[in-house]
Amino acid sequence: MVDGLNWVCHNDKTRFFLFYLFFFKLARYFILL
């Protein structure tokens, strides 16, 4: 589990994808408001 998290943290593509997904959810939440 920890090794997996380490890999995600050091993988730029995965980090960028997660950040994009989080930003998209945040934007959609504000649009719904």
C-alpha positions, 0 to 999 in steps of 0.5 A: 500500500505504502509502496503504491502511494510512493509510486503514485507520488513520484509518477508525474503522469499519475499526479497530473491526472489526479490533480486534473480529476480533483480540479474538474470535480471542484469546478463542477461543484462550483458550477452546480452552486 
